[in-house]
Amino acid sequence: MSSFDIIIIGAGPSGCIAAITAARHNYKTLLITSKQKFEPNNLLPASESIHPACHTMLTKLGLAHCIEKSFRGTYSCIQTGTNVAGFFEQKLPNGLHINRKVFDEELLAYANKCGVKILFDEVVDFTYEHNSSRISGITTSCGLRYTAFYTIDASGRKRLGGRKMKWQEKHFSPPLGVWTGTAESDCAQYKATTTHFIPNEDGWLWLAPEANGLVSWTKLSRNSKDPPFEITGLKKIQRTKFANMRWRIFRPVCTEGLILTGDAAGIIDPAAGRGILNGIISGVLALEAIPKTKTNPVREAIYLFDYDSWFLNTYMSCVKQLSKYYRDHNINLM
């Protein structure tokens, strides 16, 4: 049985940011991730459109190269119906399209460079301190046991921590499905600098044209499993992917020895535009609570309360804003 200061589950943005932050605190850090499923190189994944603030935060963290290596394009405005909202008028930087797979790989490589131990395995359960409810480590599918002062669950939509702890999952929407894919676009029809948000009663469609003649699309719906009519007839070059995007959050999102970050703690659909951004911020804030607890353990409950309150308040603010946006655009999902 090996011992670490921090164990992190998951190698997405939240997990990697937490791992890099932990390494910079000189913590002995283990990051556990399942092996990547093989995909042929000729299948270009749909690009992911990210919040402009992500680049600013990653630059401050010294990780701007992860954006640069995964860069697929920029967009300066969003068209909703006949209305075009430009970032320049709002004094915001341009939005970015990235190759998410490359982005995650760059973050993981940098975490490894920082001295984080990477283990390709699956976490199957938590271990506890003797005669205590405090999480003291994890057990893997290979039967290996690792102990740590704190475990961070950044397992994304697997949501391992909350499920293993049997915490209550609060829902704020009906079941929602999100489909993503890539197609060849008509360059005369779409400008690469303009993304399109197309609302309908059942959900919405996001079109992200690129200069290379491709368009990445994301569709959210309560019911439909059909491809968006806007891309009917275009040549699909990647298999469609599906994700459950029901709005939900675990209560709480932390306890002694365990902190949930990013989607592992709370999920809201991509229209909020905060998936990666929230993962980055929560990964950093989780690592702020841990050093405080090491220095002043009697105040651990207060530090956990502060993190839990921040995550809940941030999540509920997104729920409120996105609900209003949907009402304003006659999207009847609630």
Secondary structure, DSSP 8 states (H G I E B T S, - for coil): -EEEEEEEE--SHHHHHHHHHHHHTT--EEEEE-------TT-----EEE-HHHHHHHHHTT-HHHHHHHEEEEE-EEEETTEEEETTTTT---EEEE-HHHHHHHHHHHHHHTT-EEEE--EEEEEE-TTS-SEEEEEETTS-EEEEEEEEE--GGG-HHHHHHT-EEEE-SS--EEEEEEEE--TTT--TTEEEEEEETTEEEEEEE-TTSEEEEEEEESS--S--GGGTTS-B-S--EEEE---EEEESSEETTEEE-GGGTEE--GGG--HHHHHHHHHHHHHHHHHHHHH-GGGHHHHHHHHHHHHHHHHHHHHHHHHHHHHHTT----
